[in-house]
Amino acid sequence: MNPLFYTARFIYHLRYWLLCLPIAVAILIAWSTRHQTLQYSVETSIYTGVISGENTIVNDPESSMSSVQNAKMENMITIITSASTLQRVSIKLFAMNMIYGNPDEDNTYIKASTFRELEMNTPEDVKKLIDKSSVDQTIKNLTEYSQKDPDNYVYGLFNWQHRHYSYAALSKITAKRIGFSEILKINYSADDPGIAYNTLKILNEIFVDQYNALRFAGSSDVIRFFNEELKKQGGNLQKSEDELTEYNIKNKIINYGEQTKQIAAMDRDFTLQYEDNNLKFYASKALVESLEEQVGDNAKILKTNNEFLNKLQKISDLTFLKTEAESLSKDSVKEKDGIIANYSKKLENAENDFKGFVNLYYNEKYSKDGYPNEEIVQEWLAELLKLEGYTAEKNVLDNWRKNLDSQYSYYSPIGAVLKRKEREINFTEASYLSILNSLHDAMLRQKNMEMMGATIKVVTPPIFPLSAMPTKRKATIAAAYFGSLFFVLFFFIIVESLDQTLRDKLRTEKITGLKVIGAFPTHTCLKYKEYEEQQKKIAAQQLGSTISYYFEEGSPQIINLLSIEPQEGKSVLSHYLSEYWRSQGLTVRQVDWKIDFKTKSRELILGKSLKELINLENDDIILVEYAPLENQPISSNLVDEATLNLLITRADRTWKETDRVTLSNLTDRLVNKQIVIGLNNARLSVVESFTGLLPPYPKLRKMGYRFLHLGLTSKDKIT
């Protein structure tokens, strides 16, 4: 069969489904959407300046990376659509609607119908929180009233499913970046133009506050931290410096380096002077001893003289004082010179007195003959005075040595302590400067963020919508119509693919593997009831004509009417066929298994000819109706003997596996004959595929028949 013809017939059979069901679905959708809510869309755009304004003060090369820039823009979008931002928008929007709403007249804040609904659903205790004179006070009251309680109305406004103030409703706000620019486009739709308009208007305000709060919160915390650390390190530095000052005062340190240099210089000079004194002392001592030997015992006697010793001691003391004054005096230069001159004068008087005493002593004690050499005595006396001077100087130098040693012992640990304190001060100072530098950078960043925050501008403010958005009602209805249309097609295609019902010629031949030579109609509808008999006769005429082509020479022509199941319509078909052939002048004999032979007879199963079952007469055609094959098998010889074996089966029955097995058992034993199928109880369109158009013949049926057979340009008659 032509696939186009089969497709056209398939669609023709579904014509009522394809026409009625999609139309019914479309009408249902149209009815259900007759009160569809109109939506009002509002847009706004914001210039962020987070990219071009980022490096105004702080030079940050990382901020120029595209990934960083994209992340900053995504952060902006996240702030806009975050729950915390939308919650603030929800409370402020509710407050403004409650303050400015009018139950009798629409305004730019809320429609009257929406406000009446809102006011009716708002509890009285919440209405008392509304301060008509102040939006800020109302927001404060609502925020304080809100608690995390499912029964709290203000808390529920955002967390329930309110169509205007809930998170589910406000989360429909969309924000996206326009290309690679720094502009964000924000869109929102609602069923109330005032609410849609004010939602975005409030969002623009809260977004800037929220963004600055988030950015400056971290920056302010950093600056606060650095200020606290700077104050702490400054206190530590002050404390360390004060401790160093107190230590210097306590230990009389003015300049430790210079002081230690002075001590080192004094030690160097002292060493040279000490060595020089030692040389002079020991040389003088040796010379005195030598001269005393020359003077003899007189010198020993004189050294035991108390007055001599006192005067010599006095010279020694004055020499010590003078030497000490010359070396250690810390008075002014004028005072120092006066003290030294005083000691020098006293020392000179003491020496003269000492010399006079020695000369007098020798003059009184010795005669001119016994007096030692005057020059030697004078030399001894002079050298003795020098020795006393060297001795006094040596004593002074010994005191210096002790003083220098004590200075070394005093200043040595001071140096280590000073270095430790200086290291501590240097470390604290470095920390202080580092924190100061970090504080400076943080303040610069904060200033940069302030300048960047100042660059966030509303480029396109929201505009109050005057007309609603075009609805998708027509598209929805069309989608419902075509969706149901395709669903019907898809459903019946699946049914057609899986169904094992015989139904028509093509399916029967495909399922059974046998040829179909005709079809007999089922009972027609009441409208065409008067044409039913005529339709059956035409169908019988077509089937009888087709069977005639199988007739063989000689007579009688045996036509076996077979069926697998009972109630397949063999008797009815036998009646109409016999009437048709008799109308053609042929003698027809009808043989019925229920009347003419025993169904359980041996001959029916093992017989070789029909003659063994009935007496054959001089008939042109013998129609033999056998029992159903599932109940009574028949001999293959009886089947082979027949002119034609016509298997009668209902078109509306399912071809089961048992039917295949039963038919296979029969056909496998045939030698010379074949079995063909005649469909009974078939639809009128199936019968018409064999007979042509059946009566009646109104124009609509004729058009349907031409469409079914793709006769798109055909005519009914010759003109």
Phi, psi and omega in degrees: 000142179299127180301324178295320179296318180295319179295317179297319180292323179298316179291323180296321179294332180265013189301321181288322175296314183290334179272313190279312186296310178300321179295319179297318179295317180297318178295319179297316179294319179296322179292317182289337181255014183295333179251036182299135183288133178280142181248139178246125184256138179230141179233152173211157179226142185234131172271120186272318181069018183285345182260302183289332182265004186288320187260031181298317182246309185267124179275105182238103183296334182293333183291346179274354179289139183297323180296321178292318179297317178297321179296322179294319179292322177295323177298319177301313181296320180295321178297319181297317185264007181288156182295323181295319178294314182294329178293319177295320176299318182300312183294317181291321178297317179296318180298315181293321179294320179290329181280313189260357181292147181231120182289348185251347186211137176290147174218186185281000178260317184196147177288155182297317180296319178294320180293321178298319177295317180296315182294325180291326183272349182277128179295158182295323181293333176283324178298328179292341180279349184278117176259105185298342183266349185211121175288319181298318179294322178296317178298318178298316179297316181293322180294317178292328181286329185293130176222157180283075182221129181299340179268357180279121187293316182293319176296322182288333179306319182273330187258351174273208183244037178296138188285352180240324190248357183278164177296323179299323180284314184286338178290352175285353174296126180248136177229129179216153180279136179275104180059229178253020182276182177258021183253132176256132177256124184244134182228145177208143180232142177211166181277000178235121184297323180294319180293318178299317181294311183288334177299311180288327178296316178292321181299320179301320181290312185290328181299315180297315179298317181295318180295314179296321180297318180291317182290314185283339179297313178292318180295318180294322177297319179295314180296319178298320179296313181295324177297317179294317179294322179296318178296320180295313180292326176297320176296318178296318180295316178298318180296316180296319180293321178295320178296322178294318180297314179298321180294318178296319179294316181298320183260010174057049179255120175260304176219101188300321182294314180292322180295317179292328175296319179297318179296319179296319179295318178297321179295320179296310180297321180297318181299316179296316181293323182294317179295318179297320179295319180299316180299314181293321183297310183289328176293317180294320181296319179294319180293322179296316180297322179293318181291325179294329177293323179288323179290324176094208185290340180301325180292321179293321180294318181295325183287349177264359180282129184295317181297320177299314181295321180296315180294320179295321179295322179298316177298318180298317180294317180294322178297320179297316181293320180295314180297319179295321179295319179295329187263324193243000183294132181250009178282178179294163183299321181294316180293320180298315181297324179294319180294315181296319179296322178297312179296324180295320180293317179295320180294320179295319178295320181294319180294317179297321179294319180295316179296318179297321179296316182294316180296319180295321181298315181289325180293323182281329189270329188242146175280178181294328180284325183269002183280127180295174182297125185294325181294320180294318180296316180296321179293318178297318181296316179296319181290327178295320177295321177297318181298320177296322177295316179295324179295316178298318179296322179296321177295320177297317180294327176295321176296321176300317180301314178298319180294317178295319178298319178293326177295317177298315179296329182283315187275339183299306178293333179297322180298316180296317180295318180297318180296319179296317179293322178293322176297318179297319179293317180298317179296315180295321179293320177297317177298317179299315180292323178296315179295321178298319178294318178296320177298319179297316178297317180297320179292324176295318178296318179297319178296321178297318179294324177296318178292322178291321177298327178290341180276349178288110185232145174278107182286311180240102180292155178297144181245135180296122183284132180265338180227152182281162177290148175300132180279163178259026183296314180297317179296323179295317179296316179297318179296321178295318180297306183290328177296315178292326177298311179291329177296316178299313179300313182297318181297313182285335173294318176296315178300317180298325182286325186262339186291137178253015175287138185294303171066299186221181185298311184297312181294320181296314179295324179291320184281316186269333185082005179252158181278139177256126184250354180182170180217147180242133189286157174273184178292131182275169179290168183299330181297322183251023184298323183291344180260002186297314182296319179297320179296320181293320180295319178297318179296319178295322178299315179296316182293318179296321179296319180294319179296327182301332179289347179264357181297147179248166179293147183090175179214161002276163175268114183268121178246112178273125175259111185248158171205154179271320180246160175287168178061038177268348177097026180294318184296317180297314181295323178297322180296311183290326178293318180296321178297318181296312183292325177295325177294341178268004177089012180264149175270130186234133175244132179256123179249123182247127182299336180282341186245316194269340175206163182281134182286335182260016184286154179294321183296328181293330182267321185247000184295150181259346182206158179293337180299332180287345182257322182221166175271119180279136177246184182275065177258149178285319183227135175242117176264112184254117179260115181264164176292159178304138185293334180289341179257328186218111175287156178233160182290140177293336178293322178294326179287318180293331182289331187290152174293319180210138175253110183255113178272113180270127178216147179288139180288338183262016179259161179268135178271108187266172179294326177295326177295320178297317181295315180298315180294322179295321179299327180279313185291331180294338182265352180286145182246307188249345188245166176231165180249133175242165186245141169239121182277131176246157178060036182272158176292157184299322180294328178289317179297322182292341174292344176256321189262343192088186184295127180264156179292155002281177186234055175290163183299322182296319178292323178297318178295318178297322180293317178297319178296319181298326181257017176058031175273069189288333181239016183283164178235158184281330184205170180282133179248000000 
